[in-house]
Amino acid sequence: MLRAAHEVDFTLYRHTTIKRRIARRMVLNRVPTLHEYLGLLKERPLEVEALYADILIKVTHFFRDPETFEALARHVFPALLAARGPDSPIRIWVPGCSTGEEVYSIAIALLEAMGEDQPQVPFQIFATDVSEAALETARAGAYIENIAMDVSAERLRRFFTRSGKLFQIHKSIRAMCVFARQNLTRDPPFSRLDLVSCRNVLIYLQPVLQKRVIPIFHYALKPGGYLVLGTSETIGGLSEIFSVADKTSRIYAKVPAPASLGFELLGREGGARPGSGGGGRRPLLRDREPAARGATVAEAQREADRLALSRYAPPGVLVDDELQIVQFRGHTGHYLEPAPGEASLNLLKMAREALAHELRTAMHRARRTDRPVRTEAVRLRDDGQERSVALEVIPFQSGAEPERWFLVFFHAAGGDSVAAEAPAPARSRRAAEEPRVAKLERELSAARDYLQVTIEEQEATNEELQSANEELLSSNEELQSINEELETAKEELQSTNEELTTLNEELGSRNAELNRLNNDLLNLLASVNIPIVMVSADARIRRFTPQAQRVLNLIPGDVGRPIGDLNPRIDAPDLEQLIAEVIDTVSIRERDVQDREGRWYSMRIRPYRTTDNKIDGAVILLVDIDRIRRGLAGDGAPAEPA
């Protein structure tokens, strides 16, 4: 229903946040079950709008996280302003801008970084959000007085204009900011940007959607551009395309990526549609994990071709710094074979047993000296035949990349055939040396066995360490997710707190108004020298004037008591019945009555009307007519009650 109303797909948003916001709307509407709330959404289109506004939490303020703005002023803005001419404006994008405080804060900070005595560099800030209501507030650029808590007095004087109880951003700053509705996951992004500030937006998205959004920022930025995230957000596993510029403030710098790097935008029904910096359909970086270094591997292969051709291309392999085979060159079946168990391209695991020791030693020497290493011939038995194999390991780097590569060659050495029979003296000498040779061979075999055990123990330890490292990485990701959840909950609480503060201010204002009205009413009743009694619909005393205390024999404690329980000083035994008739017939009753001293009063009973024209009781008014009645009696008129 939300997607149909606003073309925003919340499927990949944080489910915990959405559940909390739905629960909040259910409480406000006093709906106990989700099924009933769904029916309410179908009946009331305005509730769909309210739920949409609630999910889009608009928590922001000026110069949020001051440390981040200090880092921008210290590192980022000087780099953007360096060698920048009037024909090269700075372009900034603020997705998820909410009500605009972040946008104007960046504009103010950038103007301060330029200085008043330096040539002004033009800049433009593109601010986008999916909430039209928030964008309207941002476009107006008028904020209530409490922004003085976040904006210094100097900045208020320089960049704002006071308009009643509001602070209006200067038109010169407003002209540099463009506000537009944009769905970050569906609409095409801006391009050729110097800075993207997307703070506390990713915490509302699930990790799979975060991995789609980060490449969009990479595409939008110029080479060397900067990305600013919230204090609880990171680029995740996409460190190949962004380097850390300021770890504390979550500021990242764009790293040139392979030309095949692309991104995906969600379609109207939530499906992905392609977008790419290079044009055409490209897979996401996360879909290319085995080939994430594609361009680097290609350069390494070309360099390996050159080296191999210079040595007549003997059989060999190209391996990376982790000894993982990247490319097989020539026929290497005599020297390498798949190891039993889990499939692996590790060079040492694939090497034949007779070569493993020499290969490990040669690789270690090549790593340590960073120079080519060649070993003596090793006897290798293959398919019942013995071969003499010499190993050569050549370390090298590809272009400007810091990663090292190794080219391993297998040279077939001469002398594979059995030597001719030696003369008799030679045989006698060889027979004499055989015990010594046998002893040396046994010692060598024992040393190799010991070395093999040591190597296996080391490999087992390395595997355990790698497993522990993977567990730590997994725990780190879980902690990051929990941190994002806490930040989201914090913003929701802040949003609720702001709503409560607004409501409290409104209630305080109404309370003050009610106090004024109550004071006015009390002064009015005290000033009127007429007995007046107000009763509720069930004939209970609600309020009376001081004169009514004397005439009707009332005390302050009688408020709330039924008027029929009292013993008034006037002769009106059917007073309670008259009040009921006035309330039922909505008419006025009038009668002349006497008090115990014989003083005459005109008793008038009127309906008590509320502001919405409802009858909620009656008003009893006693007018002193004793002088009039006695004057009429002196003229011969009857003195009986009218």
N, C-alpha and C positions, 0 to 999 in steps of 0.2 A: 504493500500500500504506500509506503514511503517512497519507494523507487518510482512508482507510477505518478505520484504527486510531484516529485522534485527531481527525478532522474539521478538520484544518488543511491548507490548500492551499498548498504551497510553490512553485507554478508561477511566481509573480511575485516570489519571493525572489531574492536575488543568486545567479546560477548559479555564479559563481566560488567563493562560500562553500560552497554545497552540494556542489560537486565536491571541494573540499578535505576536507570532513568525510567524504564517502563514501570518498575515497582513504585517509583516516586509518583508517576502520573496516576497509577491505580489508587494510591493512598489519597491523593488530592481529589479524585473523583469518587472516592468511597466505593470502589469496585473490588470485591474480594478475590475473584478468580481471573486468570488470564483469558479464559473463554468469554467471560462477560465483558472484559475490556475490549476484546476484539469486536464484539457486537457494538460496543459504544463507539469504536472508531468507524464502523460502517454507518452508524446512524448520524454521527456528528463529524462532518469534514473539518470543522475547526479544531477538533481534538487531534487530528492527524497533523495539523500545523503546529499545535502546541507540543506534541511529542517530537516532531522534527526539530523544533527550536530547542527543546530540552536536551536532545542527544548532541547537538552542536554546542558544546559548552563554551561560552564566551568569557573566559577568564584571562584577562590581560591588564596591564597598566604601563604607564610610562617608565622607561629605563628599567625594565624588568631584569633582574640579575645584574646589578651594576658592574660586577667583575667582568662580565662579557663585553660590555660597552667600553670598559677600560682596555681590554685586550684588542678590541677593534681599533680604538684610537691609537694604541701603541704599536700594533703590527700591521693590521690590514689596511686602514685608510692611508697611511703613508705610502704603502706599496701601490695602492690604486692611484694615488695622486702623483706619483713620481713620473716625470716626463710625459705628463698628460696635457695636451693642448686644448684650445677652445673648440676644435673640430672633432674632438674625441671624447664624447660625454661618457660619464660613468653610468652603467646600467645595473640596476638592482632589482631583484624579484623577492617579494615577501608573500609566499603562499600561506593560506590560513591566517590572514591578517586580522580577523575578527573586527573589532570596532575601531581599529586604526592607530591605537596608541604605539604599537611597535613600529609602524611605518614612520610616523612623525618623529619618534625617538631616534631612528636611524638617520633621518634627514637632518635633525638638529645636531646630532653627534658629528655628521659629516661636514656640516657648515662650520662647526667649531674647529674641526681638524684643519680646514682650509685656512682659517684665520681671516681677520678683517683686512690686514695689510697685504695679503697675497692675492694674485689674480684668481678670480673665481672660476672654478672648473664646472661646466654644466653637468648636471646629473639628472637622472629620471628613475623613479621608483615605481615598479609595477606591483600593485597589491591586489591579491585575489582571495576570494573566499566563496563558499557555497551558500552562505546565508545572506539573502538580500537585506534583511533587517539590519544585520551588523554592518553591511556595506553602506547603507543609508546613513547610519551614525558616523561612519568613518568619512564619508564624503562631506557631511556637514562640518566636521572638525570642531565641534563645540562640546566642551566637557565641563562637568560640575566642579564646584570649588575644591573638592577633596583631592584633586590632582596635585595640589600644593604639597601633599605629603611625599610625592615622588619627584616633583619638578622643583628645582631650586628657585628662589625668588628672582635671581638674575636671569634665569632662562624664561621665567614667566614674563618679565619685563621686555626681554629681547624678542621672544618668538610668539607671544600670545597677546591678545587684546581683550580687556575686560568688558563683558557685555552683561550687565545685571549680575546674576548669580552664576554666570557661565564664563569660561575662558575660551576664546575663539582663536584657533591657529591662524597665523598670518597668511594672507592670500599668496604671498610670494612662495611660501613653503607648500601651500596647498596646490599651487600650479605645477609643482614638480612631481606630484604623486597622482598616479592614475589608478582608480579603483574599478575592478571588474569582477563579475561572477565567473568562477572557473572551478571545475571539478578536477582536482589534481590528478586523479587516477584515470580520468576519461578524456579530458580535453587536451589538445596539443600544448606543449609548454612553450615558454619564451626561449629565445636563443641569443647568443653573443652577449652573455651577461658577465659582469665582473664579480657579483656577489649574490648569493642566494641565502636568505635568512628564513629557515623553516624551523621555528622553535616551538616545542611542545605540541607538535601535530602528529609525529610518528608514534607517540605513546598511545594514541587512540587506535592505531592500526595493528593488525596481527603481523607477525614476522614475515609471512609470505608476501603481504602487501608492501611492507617496508622494503623488501628486496626488489620490488618493482619500481618503487618511487626513487630510490637512491640513483639508479642509472639515468633516470629522467633528469635529475639535477646535474649529473655528469655531462649529459648531452647539452644542457642549457648553458653551461659555463664556458667561458673562453679558456684557452690554455693558461694555467696559472691563476684561474679564478678561485674564489673561496666559498665554502659552504659552512654555514653556522647552524648548529642544532641546539636543542634544549639540553639542560644539564643532566637529564636522565636518558638521553638518546645517544646512539652511536651509529656508525656506518656498518656495524655487524662484520660479516666476513668479506666485505668488498674493499679490503685494504689495497687491492691491486690498482684501484682507480682513484683513490684519495689517500693522501698522506696527512699525518697529524701536524697541524701548524701550532695549535695551542690545546693541549690535552685537557687542562682544567676547564677551559671555556668552551670545549667542544667545537673548535674551529678547524676545518680541514681544507687542504689545498688540492686542486685537481691535478691528477697525474695522467699523462697521455696514455691512452688505452689502445688496444688493437683496433684496427679499422672495422672489424666485424662486430664490435660491441654495439648492442642495441638495447631497446627497452620495449615494454609492452604497455598499451593503454587498454583499460577495460571498456568493452562496448556497452551499449545501452542495456543489454540483458545480463551484464556481468561477465561476459566472455571477453577474452583478450583480443586486441587488435594491434598489429605491429606498428612500431615507430622506430626510427633509426637515425643516428647521426650520419650514416653513410648512404642512406636511401635503400629501399628494398627490404624484403623480409629477412630478419636476422633473429637468431635465438637469443634468449636472455643469457647473461653471464652465468647465472646459476645453473642453466641447462648445459653449459659447456665446461664444467669443472675439470674434466680430464684434459681439456685443451685450452685452459685459461691462459697459458703462456704460448699460444700458437705462434705468434710472430717471433718470439724469442727462440722457440725451438726451430723455426724455419731458418733463421739466421745461423743458428748453431749447426744445422745440417749442411748449409752451404759452406761454412768454414771447414766442417769435417770433410766434405767432398774435396776441397782444395788440398787439405793435408793428406788425405788418402791417395789421391792421384799422384802426389809427389813421391809417394812410397810404393807405387805400383799396386795399390789397392789390395793388400792382403786381407784375409777375413778379419773382421773386428766388430765392435759395438760402440755406440755412442751412449754414455751414461751421464747423469747429472751429479750434483754434489752429494746426493743421498744414495748414490750407487744404483739408481733405478735406470734400467735400460730404456732409452728413448728410441733408438733405431738399431736394427741389425744390418750390418754391411757385409755382403758376401755370404758364403756358406759357413756357418759357425757350428754345425751339428756335431763335428768331431770334438768340439771344446766345451760346448754348453748343452745342457739338456734340462727340461722342466723337472723341478724337484717334487717329490711326493708331497701330498697334502694340499693345503690351500694354494691357489694359483698365485704366483709372484713373479715379478720381473726384476727382482734384486739380483745383481750380477753375481754376488758371492754365493747365493743360494742355487743359481743355475749352473755355476761352474762345476766341471767334473772334479771328483775327489782329489785326484793327483795335482790339479791346478789350483785348488782353492787356497792352499797355504801361500804359494808363490804369488798368486794374484792379490791376496790380501796385503802381503808385504809390499808389493810394487805399488798398490794404490796408496798405502800409508806414506811411502816415501815420496810419491808424486804430490800428494796433498801437502806434505810438510815442506818440501823444497820448491814446489811450484815449477819443477823442471821435468823434462822427459826422463823416464826410467825404463831400462831394459834389463831383463833377467837372463840368467844362463838357461840353456836348454833343459827341459824337464821331460823325463820319460813318461809317456802316456799310453796306456793300453786301450785300444778301441777295436771292437769286433775281432778279438783274437790277435790283432797286430799291434806292435809297439811303434809309437811315433815320438820323435824329438820335437818339442814345441818350446819356442822362446817367446816371452811376453814383452810387449812394449806399451807403456802407458804415457800418453801425451796430454798434459793439462793445458787448457786455453780458456779465454773469455771471448764472448761474442759481442762485438761493437762496444757500446758504452754501458752495457748491462753489467752489474757487479757479480752476477752468478757465474760460477765456474763449471766447466764441462770437462769430461775426460774421454779421450779416444783410445780404446784398447785394441791392439793388434795381436793376432796370433800368427807368429812366424814359424813355418815348418822348417826345422833345422836339418842339415844333411847328416849322413851316417846312419840311416835307418837300417841298412842291410847288415847282416852278421859279418863280423870281421874274419878275414882268412886265418887259417891255422898258423900259429906262431912257431918259430923254431924251438927246438928242445930246450936250449938254455933259458929261453924266455919262459917256457912253461914251468921249469923248475923254480924260477924266481916267483912266478905268479902263485905257485902252490905254496911257497913259503909265506907269501903275504896274505893268503886266504884267511887264516884265523884272525889276523888283525883287521882285515876288511870286514869279516863277519861281525866282529865285536863292534866296529864303528857303525855298521849298519844297524845292529841291535840298539846301540845307544841313540842313533838317529831316529829309529822307529819309536823308541820310548819317548824321546824328546817331542816327536811329532804327535804322539798320542797325548802327551801332557798338554802340548799346545792346543790340540784339538779340544780337549776337555775345557781348558781355560777359555777358548773362543766360544764354546757352546754356553758356558756359564755366563760369559759377557753378553752373548746374544739374548740369553734368557733374562738377564738383568735389564738389558735395553728394552726388551719387549714389555717387561713389567713397568719400567719407567714410562714407556710410551702409553701403556694402558692407563697408568696413573695420570699422565698428562691429559689424555682424552677425557678422563673423568673430571679433572679440574676444569677443562674447557666446557664440558657439559654443565658442571655446577655454576660456572661463570655465566653461561647463557641463561640458566634458570634464575640466578640472582639478578641478571639484567632485566629479565622479564618481570620478576617480582618488583624490582625498582620502578619499572615503567608502570606497573599496576598501582603502586603506591603513589606515584606522581599523578596518575590519572585520578585516583581517589582524592588526593589532596586538592586537585583543581575542582573536582565536583563539590567537595566540602567548601572550598573558597567561593564557588558560584552560589551555593546554598546560603553561605554566610552573607554574601552581598545582597541576596534577595531578602534575607531576614533583617539585615540592616536597613534596607529601603522600607520594608514593611514596618519596622520599629519606628523609623522616622515619621512615616505616615500616621501610625497610631499615636505617636507623641503629639503630632500636630493636631490630630482630631481630639485628643484628650485635652489639650490646651484650649481648643475651641469650645469643647463641652464645659470646661471650667468657667470660661468667660460667660457662656450662656447661663450656666447655673448661678453665677454671681449676679448677672443682670436680673434673672428671675427672682432671686432672693431679695435684691434691693427693690425691685418693683413691688413685690408682695408686701415688704415692710413699709413701703411708702404709701400704699393704698390704704386709706382709713375705712375699709369696708370689710366685714367678715366674709371670707371666701374659703370654701372647703372643696378640695378635689378628691373624688373617690374613684376606685378602679371599677372594672366591669362586674366584680363580685361584691361591690359596695364596701370595700375596705378603704380606709382613709389613706390617701397618698400624700397630700400636702395641704396646709392651711395657713392663713395669715394671722398675725398677732391679735387682730381684733376678734377673730373667730375663737381664740382661746377664751376670751372673757364671755362672749355671748353664748357659745355652745358648751362652755365648761370643759374645754379640751386641754390636754397637757402634751408635751413633746413625745411622751411614751405611747400616746394613742395612735401614732402612725403605724399602719399595718393592721389595726383592729377593725372588725366590721362595725359600721356606723350604727347598726341596730343594737350592739352590745352597750352602747353609751347611754348616758342619761343627760341629754342636752337640756339647757335652761329654757328652751322654747317649747311652745305647745304644738307639737307636730307628731302625733302618734303613728301616722301612716307614712312617715318620711321614707322608710326603706322601700315601701311599695311605690311611692312616687318616683324614686330613683330608678326602680326596675322598669316602670312605664316609659320614662324618658329614654332609657337605653334601648328598649324594645321598639318603641314607635319613632325614635329619632325626632322627637318634638320637644317643645319647651313647656314646662309647667310653672305656673305662677300662683302664689297664695299669700294672703296677709296673715301673719301669725303674731302672737304675743309671747313675751318672756315672762318669767315668774314675777317681775316687778310691774307687769302690766304695760310694758313698752312695746309699741307696735313696730313690726318689720315687714317688708315685702320680700318674701322668699321666692327666688327664681331658680329653677333647676334646668340646666342646659346640657345637651350631650357633649362629651369630651371627644374631640376629633384629633386623629393623628395627622402627620404630614402627608401620608398616603390616603387620607380621607376615610379612615376606618374609625368606628365607634369603640372607644376603649374606656368607657366610664362616664362620669357625669361631674358637673361643676355646680356647687350650691352657692348662691349669692344672696346675702341678706342686706337689704337697703333700709336704713332707718327712716320710717315715715310717721313716727310718733307725733311730731309737731303738726304734721298735715292732718292726721286723724283727729287730734284734739281740737284743732282749729275748726274742722268741719263739725265736730260735735258741739262746739260753742255757738255755731251759726244755726243750730237746730237740726243738723243732719244726723242721721243715725250713726252711732259709734260702734255698730256691730261689724264683725269681719266681713269683708267683701266676698 
